[in-house]
Amino acid sequence: MSQMIYKLFLPLLMMITVAAHAQKSLHRITITTSTPLNAQEKVTAHMKMDGYDGAIGIKLRGNSSLGFNQKKYTIELRSEDGKEIKASLLGMPAHSDWVLLAPYSDVSAVRDPLAFQLWRDMGHWGPRTQMVELTMDGEYRGIYILSEAIKRGKNRVNISKLKKTDIEGRDVTGGYLLRIDTFNDDDATFTSKVPGIGEGNMSSEVIWSCIYPKKKNLQPEQFAYIQSYVDTVEQVIQSDYFADPERGYARYIDVPSFVDYFIHTELSLNADGYKRSAYFYKEKLNADGTGGKLVAGPVWDYNLAYGNANFANADNIEAWNFEGASNNPTPALWQRLLQDPAFRKAVKTRYQKLRKNVLSNRSINAYIDRHAKLLKPCIAHHFETFPELLVTEEQKKQLPKAQPFGTFPPMGAFPPMGDSIPLSPGGFPMMGEFPQMGEFPQMGEFPQMGEFPQMGEFPPIGDFGGFGDAVGMFAAYRVSSYDEEIKILKQWFSDRLAFLDRNIERFDKDWEPHVQPLVEKKLQFPFGGFQNIFQ
């Protein structure tokens, strides 16, 4: 009887335990700099907060977000003599590397923390977070998300530490931390041998980066091994025998993690899903020959997810992420996995189990409500700092609607360039309709310099049809209050879960994925100078 009572009350006890450790109010962080910040290398600064008062290295982070009024930062804890040190911040496990995420394009400020929490609740490591307020050089910078960075470590991505001497046998098989994302010269990269998919993409090249070990420490034998392993995974998945239990993909990938990653990404309808900020890792092969498979995750970067973007089908509640979109190529492995009835059955079984707890409407709404309650005392100050995040009811009526390609924007809204640009609700070109960074068209088809606003040079509110702010460049909708944003977000989850319920129910019956053929497309540069600008 006592065991039965314990089982009945265990969920309640867990909720009480979580509540006891939940953040009660926002902590404050003060950073003082002596050198202008940049996005290339960390500069020395000083950070003060509960439990830490010392030196840091800090740099700007992000791509398009570098043009936002609220910046993101990468932080490294340092000793006074400049050496890297580890420390616990706000109760999170000790490490040297941290991130200050700016929820600028997410009015709710909940999307990233919620995505990470869902991944953790699904049984995986995901970045832990704490909501904070930041003051830098005496100026209030708004609400931020202090987050663990995705790094190798006992309390983070817990894979084996690769030594430079680990170049053969079982030693060379792990661990590796990989990413599909933008990259620079400091990353060890290779191009997938399988073309990516997506309607209208100018390139089908999917670029993988090995981010652990770092390029400077990665040995040629190690790089050759992990590239060969990923090549094998992708080519086996595309083979005729891909679904074979012995010879197929299950031999090389951790299937449960791929099932969870699929569910998590499709729920989010992330505009960057699968094709940006997509992480994987590979542990070392066990002595008995087991393990050592490619694992999907952890998850990262969900500020443009959950109905918050106007591009890559992210504003279509009935779209599928794995089918690709018109911005970056989506790895074809996901559509191929969905062609295996066994994989679809695994997705259905797992999804229906998660819907009873982690992914229940009640659980997700409760998290959103707790988060909104936490931010309530300081959210007004945040919006006072960034007034462009909200629009009035009257302004919402004036918001320009997205126009079909080939029609003209409102007079004065955008410089003419021969063909007109379809507008987002914020007055900016729809992402995916205009060539993305690194996806330049042929000579003669690109606007002259000065005709397109450069990153960081966005017009103030009132230009571009009245709402030419950086938020409107991505936004699928605009709100007049924080309460309205929370209401819309909760309704979006209800609608998206209902869509998944209807379709995943059919996964082992009559449901078949939309399949795009694999077509190799490479960018052609008729003149030099653009290939590496945005890498």
Phi, psi and omega in degrees: 000318181296323178294321179296317178297320180298316180295322181294323185264357181301313179301322179295317179298321179295319179296320179295319180297314178299316180298323182294331181260000181290151179294130183267329180205169182279132173279160180244136178241133176242124178240133178241124181251157175236354181226139177304140182277152177219174182262003184262316183215152182285141174246157183284137178211183179234135180235135178232131179198175177302118177089356178211133179210090185189192185283152174218160163256139185217143173214162175288152177224164178111178178240268178298332182292349176296340178271358181282156177292332177254120186267158171259153184224144169257134185233138174235125179285137184223155171281171182296336178267013172091004181274146179293133179228161177253142177203152175277133177244122176051042175086355178276149184306146184299138174194167180266336188254128182220166181225138170254103180273132179263120180277037188300314183275001177241099184300328180288335184059022184246342191299311179297307179302321180294315180300317180295319181294318178300319180295319177295318181294338177279358173105016183240164172283131173223154182303130172279152185223160170220135177279134184222167169248137185246133169241126180236124180051042176082000182248131178291128184248005174097190179279136179229165175247107174281119188230148167296143173275157177280102182220159174288142178168162182303321182257013177232237176281102192273075177246164182298147175278121181273125175267160180296339180273355180276082188235006179204169178059212180292332182301325186278354188279351179179166358258155180229143175242123187240161181208142168254114186188186170294165185208169176222186185293343180275357181260142173272110188240157170211153183265134179301141177279355178248122180300143174281171182241167179148135181289126174080006180295140177279343178219148176250008184284124175256121184256124175261143174237138170265111184259348166218127355295155177296157184306321183290339180255346184287123180278151181305322180293324179290316179296318179297322181294310186289326176296316179298322181294314179295319177302317180297314179304308185293323181285325176295319180298331179270357184282169178292336183257021188302329184268000180295127184299333183263317186259344187275201188298331182297342178285338189243338182240153175279096189302315180303324179290324178291324176298312180295320181295321177298311180299314182298316183289319180291325174299319185288334187048043183295127179302332179258010187305132178074332191250349175220146181052037179260115186252150175216158172215160180226121179275166179289144177299136178290161181299331180272007177090358179270172177072203178069023182270166177281128183249136177275135180112174003284177182265155183199145169069083181237023180290339177253027179252183176053049174081016189255015182222153184255012182228170178056036179065013185289346177257013177252104188299342182251022178271161174244129178297321188293343180282353178083173180210194188259017178258285179245150180295137178265132178307131185288348183299330184289317178292329179289319178300323181290349177277351179267117179303328180293321178293317179297321178296320178296321178297314181299313181299314182292316181299313182294329175290316180295328180296341180279345181217279187303317184255023175286149177304320182296316181294315181294316179297323179296320179296314180299318180296317178299318181295316179298321179296321179298319185277345188308317183294339186237359185294327180297319179297322178299314181287332174293326179287324180233072185297340180291349180291335181243152174232157179282165178299322179294320179295324179300326179293336182266356183299129178291141178271156178299131182256146177300148180299132180107355176255162186267142175287170179304149181306127179083359184281330181202143181297135178293143180223035183090291172259147182274170184246129176292138186264145170277174177299344178265357178097002180258162178303143177293131177299137180098335177271337177250142183306131179281164179307127178086000182241054187285141178283183181290162178305135179095348182251004182251139181296154178292150178305137178100347180270346179240133182300129178283154181302128182093356180242034182292141179296153178289165175308135180113335175268177178051057177076009176105347185219047185273047178266165184294334177294314181296342179298327183250340195292139173274342180199168176231153183232162180257348181205163178294321179299321178295319178300315181296320179297316180295318181297315180295321177293323179299315179300318180300316181290318182292318178296324178295320177297313180295320178304312184296319186275318180292334174302331183266002187301328180257018181237258187252009183278133176227138181287151170288126186248125175260137178294153179272112181237124182281123178228128179239146178291140176247123181254110182285350178212157185280168171107341184258345188302322190245007185300316189252014178284000000 
